[in-house]
Amino acid sequence: MSLWKSMLGELDHRNPLPPLHPDTIWNEELSDDILAATSEELVGEDVHSELAVQLTRAGLLLWNDDLDASHDIAQSIHDVSGAYWHAILHRREGDYENAKHWFAQVDQHPIFEPVYRQASRLWPACQSWGQWSPNAFVDAVAEAVHVGENDSPIGETLRRIQVVEFSFLLRHGVSAQ
């Protein structure tokens, strides 16, 4: 099993869910492992794409709430998935306008449809969007953080949707060849 799959398992079962606006790294040792892993350890021997390695590393770090390390990697990825990680990073740090700027660089992404399907099940209010709208989600997160609802039922729902987004984007990045 590749390292990213074991790390994904650890991150996917985080309790509590990753905050919308983290102020500390969740697991410093995990960040060290992510940064120290070789390409083969991180994504496996079958993946020969440096893009896949960088997307995986940036995504795992971001899911681990290591915003600075993830940012260092994401800003150097010149690809729509790199822009997506960069946008999520700015959303999580509370720089909502910059997040929207980076989501504009994404335009459309292959994970939008599956994220929207899952998000619609978790939060029927987003069905009014008609499709996945990263900017509308940024606004929902900004409102929840502003009124202190990170741990409220709506905050928990938004955090679950955030995990769905992480999961789909990470799996998509690993498949980047």
Helices and strands as residue ranges (DSSP letters): H 3-12, H 28-36, H 39-43, H 50-63, H 67-74, H 80-93, H 96-106, H 112-122, G 124-129, H 134-146, H 153-174
